[in-house]
Amino acid sequence: MIECKYHNFPGIYTGLKESLYTHARFLDLSDVFNNEMLVCNTKVSDAAITYAKCIGQKLLCWRFPHDKGLENMIEEKGLYPITILGLRTPELQTLSQNKIMLARDLLIIDLNQLSRKTNMSYTRLQRLQNLVRQILR
């Protein structure tokens, strides 16, 4: 069983409470699942790590496990979210509404078509595409 926690504010961390809740859900569903994992896009507290180790809960978080955390997986596969591009809120909403969630998606889409569909300028989309190329080098 995998429980995913997503936080979109900087400085937030995943703590003991989330680990406890995940374990409680796992216990409720232990007749269906034989392992549990908590995945989050933030750092995880030392208390949550200690508790997870004690109960056998696996964690995948930002910078944990060391050298195998979420950021390593993102970099290894080049799966950077479009939020890395410093988009304005309307641009972010427009791209996500058009199912563009990964930065590299901008490299495989027809920019003329995307510009017409989103009302974003072709020049702006080209700049974003060039930024993606720099990031993925």
N, CA, C and O atoms as a GROMACS GRO file, in nm:
protein
  548
    1MET      N    1   0.085  -0.117   0.000
    1MET     CA    2   0.000   0.000   0.000
    1MET      C    3   0.089   0.123   0.000
    1MET      O    4   0.181   0.134   0.081
    2ILE      N    5   0.062   0.214  -0.090
    2ILE     CA    6   0.140   0.338  -0.097
    2ILE      C    7   0.048   0.455  -0.070
    2ILE      O    8  -0.056   0.470  -0.133
    3GLU      N    9   0.088   0.538   0.023
    3GLU     CA   10   0.016   0.662   0.051
    3GLU      C   11   0.105   0.776   0.004
    3GLU      O   12   0.222   0.783   0.041
    4CYS      N   13   0.049   0.865  -0.078
    4CYS     CA   14   0.125   0.978  -0.131
    4CYS      C   15   0.078   1.107  -0.065
    4CYS      O   16  -0.042   1.132  -0.051
    5LYS      N   17   0.174   1.188  -0.024
    5LYS     CA   18   0.147   1.319   0.035
    5LYS      C   19   0.213   1.424  -0.052
    5LYS      O   20   0.331   1.416  -0.083
    6TYR      N   21   0.135   1.523  -0.091
    6TYR     CA   22   0.185   1.631  -0.175
    6TYR      C   23   0.167   1.763  -0.102
    6TYR      O   24   0.058   1.796  -0.056
    7HIS      N   25   0.275   1.839  -0.093
    7HIS     CA   26   0.270   1.973  -0.034
    7HIS      C   27   0.319   2.071  -0.139
    7HIS      O   28   0.418   2.045  -0.207
    8ASN      N   29   0.252   2.183  -0.154
    8ASN     CA   30   0.295   2.279  -0.255
    8ASN      C   31   0.344   2.411  -0.196
    8ASN      O   32   0.349   2.513  -0.266
    9PHE      N   33   0.378   2.410  -0.069
    9PHE     CA   34   0.436   2.529  -0.007
    9PHE      C   35   0.578   2.497   0.037
    9PHE      O   36   0.602   2.393   0.098
   10PRO      N   37   0.673   2.585   0.007
   10PRO     CA   38   0.811   2.560   0.048
   10PRO      C   39   0.825   2.557   0.200
   10PRO      O   40   0.753   2.626   0.272
   11GLY      N   41   0.918   2.477   0.248
   11GLY     CA   42   0.946   2.471   0.391
   11GLY      C   43   0.861   2.372   0.467
   11GLY      O   44   0.887   2.346   0.585
   12ILE      N   45   0.760   2.316   0.404
   12ILE     CA   46   0.674   2.215   0.469
   12ILE      C   47   0.753   2.084   0.475
   12ILE      O   48   0.829   2.054   0.383
   13TYR      N   49   0.735   2.007   0.579
   13TYR     CA   50   0.796   1.875   0.586
   13TYR      C   51   0.689   1.774   0.626
   13TYR      O   52   0.583   1.810   0.677
   14THR      N   53   0.720   1.650   0.600
   14THR     CA   54   0.629   1.542   0.638
   14THR      C   55   0.678   1.487   0.771
   14THR      O   56   0.795   1.453   0.785
   15GLY      N   57   0.589   1.480   0.866
   15GLY     CA   58   0.628   1.443   1.002
   15GLY      C   59   0.571   1.312   1.050
   15GLY      O   60   0.517   1.232   0.973
   16LEU      N   61   0.585   1.292   1.178
   16LEU     CA   62   0.540   1.170   1.244
   16LEU      C   63   0.391   1.146   1.224
   16LEU      O   64   0.350   1.031   1.205
   17LYS      N   65   0.311   1.251   1.228
   17LYS     CA   66   0.166   1.237   1.214
   17LYS      C   67   0.129   1.164   1.084
   17LYS      O   68   0.046   1.074   1.085
   18GLU      N   69   0.192   1.203   0.974
   18GLU     CA   70   0.162   1.140   0.845
   18GLU      C   71   0.204   0.993   0.844
   18GLU      O   72   0.135   0.909   0.788
   19SER      N   73   0.315   0.965   0.906
   19SER     CA   74   0.362   0.826   0.915
   19SER      C   75   0.266   0.742   0.999
   19SER      O   76   0.235   0.628   0.964
   20LEU      N   77   0.219   0.799   1.110
   20LEU     CA   78   0.121   0.730   1.196
   20LEU      C   79  -0.009   0.704   1.122
   20LEU      O   80  -0.064   0.594   1.129
   21TYR      N   81  -0.059   0.805   1.050
   21TYR     CA   82  -0.184   0.789   0.975
   21TYR      C   83  -0.170   0.682   0.868
   21TYR      O   84  -0.261   0.600   0.848
   22THR      N   85  -0.058   0.682   0.799
   22THR     CA   86  -0.035   0.582   0.695
   22THR      C   87  -0.034   0.443   0.756
   22THR      O   88  -0.092   0.350   0.700
   23HIS      N   89   0.032   0.430   0.867
   23HIS     CA   90   0.037   0.297   0.932
   23HIS      C   91  -0.102   0.253   0.979
   23HIS      O   92  -0.136   0.135   0.968
   24ALA      N   93  -0.180   0.345   1.031
   24ALA     CA   94  -0.316   0.311   1.075
   24ALA      C   95  -0.400   0.262   0.957
   24ALA      O   96  -0.475   0.165   0.970
   25ARG      N   97  -0.388   0.330   0.844
   25ARG     CA   98  -0.461   0.287   0.725
   25ARG      C   99  -0.414   0.149   0.680
   25ARG      O  100  -0.494   0.064   0.641
   26PHE      N  101  -0.284   0.128   0.687
   26PHE     CA  102  -0.229  -0.002   0.650
   26PHE      C  103  -0.285  -0.112   0.740
   26PHE      O  104  -0.323  -0.219   0.693
   27LEU      N  105  -0.289  -0.086   0.869
   27LEU     CA  106  -0.344  -0.186   0.962
   27LEU      C  107  -0.490  -0.217   0.930
   27LEU      O  108  -0.533  -0.332   0.939
   28ASP      N  109  -0.565  -0.116   0.892
   28ASP     CA  110  -0.705  -0.137   0.854
   28ASP      C  111  -0.717  -0.223   0.727
   28ASP      O  112  -0.816  -0.294   0.708
   29LEU      N  113  -0.615  -0.217   0.642
   29LEU     CA  114  -0.619  -0.287   0.512
   29LEU      C  115  -0.519  -0.402   0.504
   29LEU      O  116  -0.489  -0.451   0.395
   30SER      N  117  -0.469  -0.446   0.618
   30SER     CA  118  -0.363  -0.547   0.618
   30SER      C  119  -0.407  -0.682   0.560
   30SER      O  120  -0.323  -0.764   0.525
   31ASP      N  121  -0.537  -0.704   0.549
   31ASP     CA  122  -0.582  -0.827   0.485
   31ASP      C  123  -0.570  -0.818   0.332
   31ASP      O  124  -0.578  -0.919   0.263
   32VAL      N  125  -0.550  -0.696   0.281
   32VAL     CA  126  -0.537  -0.674   0.136
   32VAL      C  127  -0.391  -0.648   0.097
   32VAL      O  128  -0.347  -0.690  -0.010
   33PHE      N  129  -0.317  -0.580   0.183
   33PHE     CA  130  -0.178  -0.541   0.152
   33PHE      C  131  -0.082  -0.604   0.252
   33PHE      O  132  -0.117  -0.627   0.368
   34ASN      N  133   0.042  -0.631   0.205
   34ASN     CA  134   0.140  -0.690   0.296
   34ASN      C  135   0.258  -0.596   0.325
   34ASN      O  136   0.345  -0.631   0.405
   35ASN      N  137   0.262  -0.479   0.262
   35ASN     CA  138   0.366  -0.380   0.288
   35ASN      C  139   0.305  -0.241   0.279
   35ASN      O  140   0.200  -0.221   0.218
   36GLU      N  141   0.372  -0.146   0.341
   36GLU     CA  142   0.325  -0.007   0.335
   36GLU      C  143   0.440   0.085   0.301
   36GLU      O  144   0.556   0.060   0.333
   37MET      N  145   0.405   0.196   0.233
   37MET     CA  146   0.505   0.294   0.194
   37MET      C  147   0.441   0.432   0.198
   37MET      O  148   0.327   0.450   0.155
   38LEU      N  149   0.517   0.528   0.249
   38LEU     CA  150   0.476   0.668   0.250
   38LEU      C  151   0.566   0.741   0.151
   38LEU      O  152   0.688   0.739   0.165
   39VAL      N  153   0.507   0.806   0.053
   39VAL     CA  154   0.580   0.881  -0.048
   39VAL      C  155   0.537   1.026  -0.039
   39VAL      O  156   0.418   1.055  -0.035
   40CYS      N  157   0.635   1.117  -0.035
   40CYS     CA  158   0.600   1.259  -0.028
   40CYS      C  159   0.703   1.342  -0.103
   40CYS      O  160   0.815   1.297  -0.126
   41ASN      N  161   0.664   1.464  -0.140
   41ASN     CA  162   0.752   1.552  -0.215
   41ASN      C  163   0.826   1.651  -0.125
   41ASN      O  164   0.873   1.754  -0.172
   42THR      N  165   0.836   1.620   0.002
   42THR     CA  166   0.903   1.708   0.098
   42THR      C  167   1.007   1.629   0.176
   42THR      O  168   1.019   1.507   0.163
   43LYS      N  169   1.082   1.701   0.257
   43LYS     CA  170   1.171   1.633   0.350
   43LYS      C  171   1.086   1.567   0.457
   43LYS      O  172   0.972   1.605   0.480
   44VAL      N  173   1.144   1.467   0.522
   44VAL     CA  174   1.072   1.393   0.625
   44VAL      C  175   1.144   1.413   0.758
   44VAL      O  176   1.267   1.422   0.763
   45SER      N  177   1.068   1.420   0.865
   45SER     CA  178   1.128   1.446   0.996
   45SER      C  179   1.203   1.323   1.048
   45SER      O  180   1.175   1.210   1.009
   46ASP      N  181   1.297   1.348   1.137
   46ASP     CA  182   1.372   1.239   1.200
   46ASP      C  183   1.279   1.147   1.278
   46ASP      O  184   1.299   1.025   1.280
   47ALA      N  185   1.177   1.204   1.343
   47ALA     CA  186   1.082   1.122   1.419
   47ALA      C  187   1.007   1.027   1.327
   47ALA      O  188   0.984   0.911   1.362
   48ALA      N  189   0.968   1.075   1.209
   48ALA     CA  190   0.898   0.989   1.114
   48ALA      C  191   0.990   0.879   1.063
   48ALA      O  192   0.946   0.765   1.045
   49ILE      N  193   1.115   0.910   1.040
   49ILE     CA  194   1.213   0.810   0.994
   49ILE      C  195   1.231   0.702   1.100
   49ILE      O  196   1.229   0.583   1.070
   50THR      N  197   1.249   0.744   1.226
   50THR     CA  198   1.267   0.649   1.335
   50THR      C  199   1.145   0.559   1.349
   50THR      O  200   1.158   0.437   1.362
   51TYR      N  201   1.027   0.618   1.347
   51TYR     CA  202   0.904   0.541   1.360
   51TYR      C  203   0.888   0.444   1.244
   51TYR      O  204   0.856   0.327   1.264
   52ALA      N  205   0.911   0.491   1.123
   52ALA     CA  206   0.896   0.407   1.004
   52ALA      C  207   0.990   0.287   1.010
   52ALA      O  208   0.952   0.175   0.976
   53LYS      N  209   1.112   0.311   1.054
   53LYS     CA  210   1.208   0.199   1.067
   53LYS      C  211   1.157   0.096   1.168
   53LYS      O  212   1.170  -0.024   1.146
   54CYS      N  213   1.101   0.143   1.277
   54CYS     CA  214   1.053   0.052   1.383
   54CYS      C  215   0.938  -0.037   1.336
   54CYS      O  216   0.930  -0.153   1.375
   55ILE      N  217   0.850   0.018   1.254
   55ILE     CA  218   0.731  -0.059   1.213
   55ILE      C  219   0.746  -0.123   1.075
   55ILE      O  220   0.657  -0.194   1.030
   56GLY      N  221   0.859  -0.097   1.009
   56GLY     CA  222   0.881  -0.156   0.876
   56GLY      C  223   0.814  -0.079   0.763
   56GLY      O  224   0.790  -0.135   0.656
   57GLN      N  225   0.785   0.046   0.786
   57GLN     CA  226   0.724   0.130   0.682
   57GLN      C  227   0.835   0.185   0.592
   57GLN      O  228   0.935   0.238   0.641
   58LYS      N  229   0.817   0.172   0.462
   58LYS     CA  230   0.914   0.227   0.368
   58LYS      C  231   0.881   0.373   0.343
   58LYS      O  232   0.764   0.412   0.341
   59LEU      N  233   0.986   0.454   0.324
   59LEU     CA  234   0.969   0.596   0.296
   59LEU      C  235   1.040   0.632   0.166
   59LEU      O  236   1.150   0.584   0.140
   60LEU      N  237   0.978   0.716   0.087
   60LEU     CA  238   1.041   0.776  -0.030
   60LEU      C  239   1.005   0.923  -0.026
   60LEU      O  240   0.891   0.961  -0.050
   61CYS      N  241   1.104   1.005   0.006
   61CYS     CA  242   1.080   1.148   0.027
   61CYS      C  243   1.195   1.227  -0.033
   61CYS      O  244   1.286   1.171  -0.095
   62TRP      N  245   1.189   1.356  -0.015
   62TRP     CA  246   1.296   1.443  -0.062
   62TRP      C  247   1.419   1.420   0.026
   62TRP      O  248   1.415   1.443   0.147
   63ARG      N  249   1.526   1.375  -0.034
   63ARG     CA  250   1.653   1.345   0.032
   63ARG      C  251   1.647   1.226   0.127
   63ARG      O  252   1.732   1.212   0.215
   64PHE      N  253   1.547   1.141   0.110
   64PHE     CA  254   1.543   1.017   0.188
   64PHE      C  255   1.475   0.909   0.106
   64PHE      O  256   1.370   0.935   0.047
   65PRO      N  257   1.532   0.790   0.101
   65PRO     CA  258   1.658   0.748   0.160
   65PRO      C  259   1.777   0.822   0.095
   65PRO      O  260   1.770   0.865  -0.020
   66HIS      N  261   1.881   0.834   0.170
   66HIS     CA  262   1.999   0.907   0.124
   66HIS      C  263   2.048   0.846  -0.007
   66HIS      O  264   2.060   0.724  -0.018
   67ASP      N  265   2.077   0.930  -0.104
   67ASP     CA  266   2.125   0.893  -0.238
   67ASP      C  267   2.022   0.816  -0.319
   67ASP      O  268   2.053   0.771  -0.430
   68LYS      N  269   1.901   0.798  -0.267
   68LYS     CA  270   1.796   0.729  -0.342
   68LYS      C  271   1.662   0.798  -0.322
   68LYS      O  272   1.557   0.737  -0.342
   69GLY      N  273   1.667   0.925  -0.283
   69GLY     CA  274   1.544   0.999  -0.256
   69GLY      C  275   1.474   1.042  -0.384
   69GLY      O  276   1.520   1.016  -0.495
   70LEU      N  277   1.363   1.107  -0.366
   70LEU     CA  278   1.279   1.150  -0.477
   70LEU      C  279   1.356   1.239  -0.575
   70LEU      O  280   1.340   1.225  -0.696
   71GLU      N  281   1.439   1.329  -0.523
   71GLU     CA  282   1.513   1.419  -0.611
   71GLU      C  283   1.611   1.342  -0.699
   71GLU      O  284   1.634   1.381  -0.814
   72ASN      N  285   1.668   1.233  -0.649
   72ASN     CA  286   1.758   1.150  -0.729
   72ASN      C  287   1.682   1.083  -0.844
   72ASN      O  288   1.732   1.075  -0.956
   73MET      N  289   1.562   1.036  -0.814
   73MET     CA  290   1.481   0.971  -0.917
   73MET      C  291   1.442   1.071  -1.026
   73MET      O  292   1.445   1.038  -1.145
   74ILE      N  293   1.407   1.192  -0.986
   74ILE     CA  294   1.368   1.296  -1.082
   74ILE      C  295   1.486   1.329  -1.173
   74ILE      O  296   1.470   1.334  -1.295
   75GLU      N  297   1.603   1.352  -1.114
   75GLU     CA  298   1.721   1.388  -1.192
   75GLU      C  299   1.766   1.274  -1.282
   75GLU      O  300   1.801   1.296  -1.398
   76GLU      N  301   1.766   1.154  -1.229
   76GLU     CA  302   1.810   1.037  -1.305
   76GLU      C  303   1.727   1.016  -1.432
   76GLU      O  304   1.781   0.981  -1.536
   77LYS      N  305   1.597   1.037  -1.422
   77LYS     CA  306   1.506   1.014  -1.535
   77LYS      C  307   1.470   1.141  -1.611
   77LYS      O  308   1.402   1.134  -1.714
   78GLY      N  309   1.514   1.257  -1.562
   78GLY     CA  310   1.481   1.383  -1.628
   78GLY      C  311   1.333   1.416  -1.620
   78GLY      O  312   1.278   1.476  -1.713
   79LEU      N  313   1.268   1.380  -1.510
   79LEU     CA  314   1.124   1.400  -1.495
   79LEU      C  315   1.092   1.527  -1.416
   79LEU      O  316   1.017   1.524  -1.319
   80TYR      N  317   1.149   1.637  -1.459
   80TYR     CA  318   1.128   1.764  -1.390
   80TYR      C  319   0.987   1.815  -1.416
   80TYR      O  320   0.943   1.818  -1.531
   81PRO      N  321   0.915   1.856  -1.312
   81PRO     CA  322   0.781   1.912  -1.333
   81PRO      C  323   0.790   2.051  -1.397
   81PRO      O  324   0.894   2.117  -1.388
   82ILE      N  325   0.684   2.093  -1.462
   82ILE     CA  326   0.686   2.224  -1.528
   82ILE      C  327   0.702   2.338  -1.427
   82ILE      O  328   0.739   2.449  -1.466
   83THR      N  329   0.676   2.312  -1.302
   83THR     CA  330   0.692   2.417  -1.200
   83THR      C  331   0.836   2.463  -1.186
   83THR      O  332   0.862   2.570  -1.131
   84ILE      N  333   0.930   2.384  -1.237
   84ILE     CA  334   1.072   2.421  -1.230
   84ILE      C  335   1.103   2.537  -1.325
   84ILE      O  336   1.210   2.598  -1.315
   85LEU      N  337   1.011   2.567  -1.416
   85LEU     CA  338   1.036   2.667  -1.520
   85LEU      C  339   1.004   2.810  -1.477
   85LEU      O  340   1.021   2.903  -1.556
   86GLY      N  341   0.957   2.829  -1.355
   86GLY     CA  342   0.926   2.964  -1.306
   86GLY      C  343   0.809   3.027  -1.381
   86GLY      O  344   0.813   3.146  -1.414
   87LEU      N  345   0.708   2.949  -1.407
   87LEU     CA  346   0.592   2.996  -1.481
   87LEU      C  347   0.504   3.088  -1.396
   87LEU      O  348   0.498   3.075  -1.273
   88ARG      N  349   0.437   3.180  -1.463
   88ARG     CA  350   0.335   3.259  -1.396
   88ARG      C  351   0.214   3.168  -1.374
   88ARG      O  352   0.195   3.071  -1.447
   89THR      N  353   0.133   3.199  -1.274
   89THR     CA  354   0.018   3.114  -1.239
   89THR      C  355  -0.073   3.085  -1.358
   89THR      O  356  -0.110   2.969  -1.377
   90PRO      N  357  -0.110   3.184  -1.439
   90PRO     CA  358  -0.197   3.153  -1.554
   90PRO      C  359  -0.129   3.057  -1.654
   90PRO      O  360  -0.195   2.972  -1.712
   91GLU      N  361   0.002   3.073  -1.673
   91GLU     CA  362   0.075   2.983  -1.764
   91GLU      C  363   0.075   2.840  -1.710
   91GLU      O  364   0.053   2.744  -1.784
   92LEU      N  365   0.099   2.829  -1.582
   92LEU     CA  366   0.099   2.697  -1.517
   92LEU      C  367  -0.037   2.631  -1.532
   92LEU      O  368  -0.046   2.513  -1.565
   93GLN      N  369  -0.141   2.706  -1.507
   93GLN     CA  370  -0.277   2.652  -1.520
   93GLN      C  371  -0.307   2.611  -1.663
   93GLN      O  372  -0.364   2.504  -1.688
   94THR      N  373  -0.269   2.696  -1.758
   94THR     CA  374  -0.296   2.668  -1.899
   94THR      C  375  -0.222   2.543  -1.945
   94THR      O  376  -0.281   2.458  -2.012
   95LEU      N  377  -0.095   2.530  -1.910
   95LEU     CA  378  -0.018   2.413  -1.952
   95LEU      C  379  -0.072   2.286  -1.887
   95LEU      O  380  -0.084   2.183  -1.953
   96SER      N  381  -0.103   2.294  -1.759
   96SER     CA  382  -0.153   2.173  -1.693
   96SER      C  383  -0.290   2.134  -1.747
   96SER      O  384  -0.321   2.015  -1.756
   97GLN      N  385  -0.373   2.230  -1.783
   97GLN     CA  386  -0.503   2.199  -1.844
   97GLN      C  387  -0.486   2.130  -1.979
   97GLN      O  388  -0.575   2.060  -2.026
   98ASN      N  389  -0.370   2.152  -2.042
   98ASN     CA  390  -0.340   2.090  -2.170
   98ASN      C  391  -0.251   1.967  -2.154
   98ASN      O  392  -0.184   1.924  -2.248
   99LYS      N  393  -0.252   1.912  -2.033
   99LYS     CA  394  -0.184   1.787  -2.000
   99LYS      C  395  -0.032   1.794  -2.018
   99LYS      O  396   0.033   1.694  -2.050
  100ILE      N  397   0.024   1.912  -1.997
  100ILE     CA  398   0.169   1.928  -1.999
  100ILE      C  399   0.212   1.944  -1.854
  100ILE      O  400   0.196   2.051  -1.794
  101MET      N  401   0.266   1.837  -1.798
  101MET     CA  402   0.303   1.836  -1.657
  101MET      C  403   0.454   1.827  -1.637
  101MET      O  404   0.506   1.871  -1.534
  102LEU      N  405   0.524   1.770  -1.734
  102LEU     CA  406   0.669   1.756  -1.725
  102LEU      C  407   0.736   1.854  -1.820
  102LEU      O  408   0.687   1.879  -1.930
  103ALA      N  409   0.846   1.910  -1.776
  103ALA     CA  410   0.918   2.007  -1.858
  103ALA      C  411   0.952   1.949  -1.995
  103ALA      O  412   0.940   2.018  -2.096
  104ARG      N  413   0.994   1.824  -1.998
  104ARG     CA  414   1.034   1.765  -2.126
  104ARG      C  415   0.917   1.749  -2.224
  104ARG      O  416   0.940   1.728  -2.343
  105ASP      N  417   0.793   1.758  -2.175
  105ASP     CA  418   0.677   1.753  -2.264
  105ASP      C  419   0.680   1.869  -2.364
  105ASP      O  420   0.627   1.857  -2.474
  106LEU      N  421   0.743   1.979  -2.325
  106LEU     CA  422   0.752   2.095  -2.414
  106LEU      C  423   0.844   2.071  -2.533
  106LEU      O  424   0.841   2.145  -2.631
  107LEU      N  425   0.927   1.968  -2.525
  107LEU     CA  426   1.019   1.938  -2.634
  107LEU      C  427   0.955   1.852  -2.743
  107LEU      O  428   1.007   1.842  -2.854
  108ILE      N  429   0.843   1.790  -2.712
  108ILE     CA  430   0.784   1.695  -2.808
  108ILE      C  431   0.649   1.742  -2.861
  108ILE      O  432   0.577   1.665  -2.924
  109ILE      N  433   0.616   1.865  -2.837
  109ILE     CA  434   0.486   1.916  -2.879
  109ILE      C  435   0.507   2.023  -2.986
  109ILE      O  436   0.607   2.094  -2.986
  110ASP      N  437   0.414   2.032  -3.076
  110ASP     CA  438   0.417   2.134  -3.181
  110ASP      C  439   0.385   2.270  -3.118
  110ASP      O  440   0.274   2.292  -3.069
  111LEU      N  441   0.483   2.361  -3.118
  111LEU     CA  442   0.466   2.490  -3.050
  111LEU      C  443   0.360   2.578  -3.117
  111LEU      O  444   0.290   2.653  -3.048
  112ASN      N  445   0.348   2.570  -3.250
  112ASN     CA  446   0.244   2.648  -3.318
  112ASN      C  447   0.106   2.606  -3.269
  112ASN      O  448   0.022   2.690  -3.236
  113GLN      N  449   0.085   2.477  -3.264
  113GLN     CA  450  -0.044   2.423  -3.219
  113GLN      C  451  -0.069   2.459  -3.073
  113GLN      O  452  -0.180   2.499  -3.036
  114LEU      N  453   0.034   2.444  -2.989
  114LEU     CA  454   0.020   2.475  -2.847
  114LEU      C  455  -0.010   2.623  -2.826
  114LEU      O  456  -0.090   2.660  -2.741
  115SER      N  457   0.056   2.708  -2.904
  115SER     CA  458   0.032   2.852  -2.894
  115SER      C  459  -0.112   2.886  -2.928
  115SER      O  460  -0.175   2.967  -2.859
  116ARG      N  461  -0.166   2.826  -3.034
  116ARG     CA  462  -0.305   2.851  -3.071
  116ARG      C  463  -0.401   2.799  -2.963
  116ARG      O  464  -0.500   2.864  -2.930
  117LYS      N  465  -0.369   2.683  -2.910
  117LYS     CA  466  -0.456   2.619  -2.811
  117LYS      C  467  -0.459   2.692  -2.677
  117LYS      O  468  -0.562   2.697  -2.610
  118THR      N  469  -0.345   2.749  -2.639
  118THR     CA  470  -0.330   2.807  -2.506
  118THR      C  471  -0.331   2.959  -2.502
  118THR      O  472  -0.342   3.019  -2.395
  119ASN      N  473  -0.320   3.022  -2.619
  119ASN     CA  474  -0.305   3.168  -2.630
  119ASN      C  475  -0.176   3.218  -2.566
  119ASN      O  476  -0.164   3.336  -2.535
  120MET      N  477  -0.079   3.129  -2.547
  120MET     CA  478   0.054   3.171  -2.504
  120MET      C  479   0.132   3.205  -2.630
  120MET      O  480   0.117   3.139  -2.733
  121SER      N  481   0.215   3.307  -2.623
  121SER     CA  482   0.288   3.348  -2.743
  121SER      C  483   0.389   3.240  -2.783
  121SER      O  484   0.446   3.169  -2.700
  122TYR      N  485   0.408   3.230  -2.913
  122TYR     CA  486   0.504   3.133  -2.967
  122TYR      C  487   0.644   3.162  -2.912
  122TYR      O  488   0.719   3.070  -2.879
  123THR      N  489   0.678   3.290  -2.901
  123THR     CA  490   0.810   3.329  -2.850
  123THR      C  491   0.828   3.284  -2.706
  123THR      O  492   0.934   3.234  -2.669
  124ARG      N  493   0.725   3.301  -2.625
  124ARG     CA  494   0.733   3.256  -2.484
  124ARG      C  495   0.752   3.105  -2.478
  124ARG      O  496   0.832   3.055  -2.399
  125LEU      N  497   0.679   3.033  -2.559
  125LEU     CA  498   0.692   2.886  -2.561
  125LEU      C  499   0.831   2.844  -2.608
  125LEU      O  500   0.887   2.747  -2.557
  126GLN      N  501   0.887   2.917  -2.705
  126GLN     CA  502   1.024   2.887  -2.751
  126GLN      C  503   1.124   2.909  -2.638
  126GLN      O  504   1.215   2.828  -2.619
  127ARG      N  505   1.108   3.017  -2.564
  127ARG     CA  506   1.199   3.045  -2.452
  127ARG      C  507   1.190   2.933  -2.346
  127ARG      O  508   1.291   2.889  -2.292
  128LEU      N  509   1.068   2.890  -2.319
  128LEU     CA  510   1.050   2.780  -2.223
  128LEU      C  511   1.114   2.652  -2.275
  128LEU      O  512   1.177   2.578  -2.199
  129GLN      N  513   1.098   2.627  -2.403
  129GLN     CA  514   1.158   2.508  -2.464
  129GLN      C  515   1.311   2.514  -2.454
  129GLN      O  516   1.374   2.413  -2.423
  130ASN      N  517   1.370   2.631  -2.478
  130ASN     CA  518   1.516   2.646  -2.466
  130ASN      C  519   1.562   2.625  -2.322
  130ASN      O  520   1.668   2.567  -2.298
  131LEU      N  521   1.484   2.672  -2.227
  131LEU     CA  522   1.515   2.653  -2.086
  131LEU      C  523   1.514   2.504  -2.051
  131LEU      O  524   1.601   2.456  -1.979
  132VAL      N  525   1.416   2.434  -2.103
  132VAL     CA  526   1.408   2.288  -2.079
  132VAL      C  527   1.533   2.218  -2.135
  132VAL      O  528   1.589   2.130  -2.070
  133ARG      N  529   1.575   2.257  -2.253
  133ARG     CA  530   1.696   2.197  -2.312
  133ARG      C  531   1.818   2.219  -2.222
  133ARG      O  532   1.901   2.130  -2.206
  134GLN      N  533   1.828   2.339  -2.165
  134GLN     CA  534   1.940   2.368  -2.075
  134GLN      C  535   1.933   2.283  -1.949
  134GLN      O  536   2.035   2.232  -1.902
  135ILE      N  537   1.814   2.267  -1.896
  135ILE     CA  538   1.796   2.189  -1.773
  135ILE      C  539   1.831   2.042  -1.796
  135ILE      O  540   1.892   1.978  -1.711
  136LEU      N  541   1.791   1.990  -1.912
  136LEU     CA  542   1.810   1.847  -1.939
  136LEU      C  543   1.950   1.810  -1.989
  136LEU      O  544   1.978   1.692  -2.009
  137ARG      N  545   2.035   1.908  -2.010
  137ARG     CA  546   2.173   1.879  -2.055
  137ARG      C  547   2.246   1.790  -1.962
  137ARG      O  548   2.362   1.757  -1.986
   0.00000   0.00000   0.00000
